[in-house]
Amino acid sequence: MEREFNRKHTSVQAKNLFSIVWDFCDKELLYESRVHPLSTFSSSQNKVFMKREDESSFGISGYKKRKYASLLPFLQNQQVEETLVIGTAFSNHVCGILQLLIENHLPYSLWLKEAHQLMPKGNWFLTQLLSQSDQIKWIPSKKWETVTEGAQAYASKAAHRVFILPEGGSVRESVAGAATLCLDLLRNEQQLEVDMDHIFMDAGTGFTAACTAYMLGYLERKVQCHLVKIGDPKEDYQPMFSKVAGWMEELIGVPPKLPPIHWYQPMTAKSFGQVNQGLSLFIKEFAQQEGVLTDPIYSAKLCMTAKHIIHGQKLEGNILIIHSGGGVGLLGHAERIKIS
């Protein structure tokens, strides 16, 4: 990947950025994802593409694998004796990082939010296969807001080195890996001989979206970023963007700048985890028309909203939608998605 990047890019600034983030990453976990056009989204005034981060692997969902590319070397180099993973039973992140911790013989514990109904499906089915029950601590829902404080209290009293990994893996040590998403996009643009004018992403925790936006700022790209907020419409992403800005400055050495950012709510099924008939129909039609599988939590809502914005606002130029993965989560919602 490094040789391919340097061969295709003449920008000194881009090469310097790549060299910085590359040194922090496990090269075996970095990957090149392809970009292809979406015929049913495009029109005479634009061409819409999709970047397939979902094809990076089966069990580790989408661009989370990039975050782990710099997080894992940190855990190994620091000889962490327990990685305390915070999340939910159906989390893509919990299922993904757990595979790498086990593969690399890194001790772990899972602090999961207590759920009343735990059917063995989707990510929870895989997490059950991977983990042992005595390594799981269930946190009551009423105490979930203070789960981080509880983890910090545990770590401070432990006689061994504990690293607390919050929901989504949004930590300083994941920044370098997440930054490779933007650099891989440069490779795609070179291969396609296009420059993207608009980029659509689901915001998620805001971490990877922030890393990508700040990297575009470092590269002085004139691109519009469109971020879809999945979940609480009142959620404030400014704290996460501020954190990432500080971490990026530590990594790169200069303060980052943001390109223009536009925020949206999903056009339907706005609540986190909500599925309705319109979303179910879109998932089916998109799969049959474009051959792309999307999950009802993130990627389907992103794509459905992006199509609405692209057509409604008559966006022009080259437009990219980044598929963040989550395919395993689709299997956890089979009974809620009507396909007949």
Secondary structure, DSSP 4 states (H G I P E B T S, - for coil): -HHHHHHH---HHHHHHHHHHHTTS-GGG-----EEE-TTT-BTTEEEEEEEGGGS-SSS-TTHHHHHHHHHHHHHHTT-SEEEEEE-TT-HHHHHHHHHHHHTT--EEEEEE--S---S-HHHHHHHHH--GGGEEEEPGGGGGGHHHHHHHHHHH-SS-EEEE-GGG-SGGGHHHHHHHHHHHHHHHHHHT---SEEEEE-TTSHHHHHHHHHHHHTT---EEEEE--S-TT---HHHHHHHHHHHHHHHSS---PPPEEEE--SS--STT---HHHHHHHHHHHHHH-----TTTHHHHHHHHHHHHHHTT--EEEEEEE---HHHHHTTGGGS---
